Amino acid sequence: MKGPRTIHVECPICGEQVPVQLVARVNVDADAALVRELVAGRLNRATCAVCGHSGALPEPVIVSAPTRGFVAGYIPAEVPPNRKAGIGERLLKNAERIARPKGKAAACFGPAQLRRALPELDWPRELPSILHRFDDPGAARHQEQAARRALKARPDDPALLARLGIALYNGGRTAQARAPLERAVALEPGMADALHALASVNLDDGSPEEAMRLYDRVVSISHAPLARFLAGVAAHRAGRPKDALDRLQQAVREEPGLVEAHVWLAIVHLASGSRGRALASLRQAAASGMSDPRLVLDHEEFGPLQSDSEFREIIAAVGKRHERTPRTGRRDRRVRHRG
Ligand SMILES: [Zn+2]
């Protein structure tokens, strides 16, 4: 049987190559303690020496108990739901192949499932239900702390400065995000994600003119319809209706399903006194798949249309669709709805 081998994985926060000893098989009969290490996340765990980010590798492990005729294919961490069935099938086939001819085989995701499959083992009382994956950078707060630790070793790394700034911005700390983002783009002017986040900082902090300029730079680098759309929002807030229309119309030409861009086109039209064009844009938003009327109603700019019968018809139609499509409740904060 092969022993552990060492592989290198890239840290999703600082980019460091992290060595990990990979254990591919655990024999419960020979070493019962090993399976407890496995489900506690101490085996196949990567910890980055630069930033401290840590997590389980989503690598399959064969857990076998030959005296019980039992083999399980085990993955310790979260697996995307759309891939779970396919992976589970492969795990099970693999386990069945090894358990042949009369053994019992199982596919297990996470420590709790493995305990259910092998209840007779001496399990610790507290088990994590699922382990955090190393390749998942985690919550904004965790990313921020890890980036700060990594910056101690590499203070002028633009990618780390960008990651810190983006984590701060995503964690709602807009003002603090500015300095690291400005330094990142000063060191590396073509870094689209840092420019995008810096543009958003400016948009949120009431500097729409600067935000527009930065989103335009993102577009010139990456041709992203989302940045074009946000450049349009910034232009509107900067009091430049023509620049706003140019950008928003281009954004929906490039990505017709960008519902929010249609909604903002309606806002710009309404602000320039064109009720007819505003309603046409809202119809476009509905036709492009808008399924939540709050995307419109959250904008106080539509106040003047509240009693307009055509406006109410559009909203009512979207509202009916909304009732039929349960949504996750997660709202996007890429454009905050203050004036
Ligand atoms: Zn790292």
Residues whose N, C-alpha, C, O or C-beta is under 5 A from the ligand:
A	BS01	ZN	C11 I13 C14 G15 E16 C48 V50 C51 G52 H53
